[in-house]
Amino acid sequence: MKTAEDYYQLGKICQQQQQWGDAINAYKKALELNPESRAATALEYIYDILDFRYTDALSP
């Protein structure tokens, strides 16, 4: 059985490989298992990155 830390680490790996969807899913699972997980901060970071990228792409 995987722990919140396991999912957090999986999210980090996916994030490093820019697999954003997989990273988000892993961080969300970590938060389900432990709402106090540091995955909350990592998830916020990914959303900021994606928001910046898509805002940039849509605003030439």
Secondary structure, 3 states (H helix, E strand, C coil): CCCHHHHHHHHHHHHHCCCHHHHHHHHHHHHHHCCCCCHHHHHHHHHHHHHHHHHHHHCC
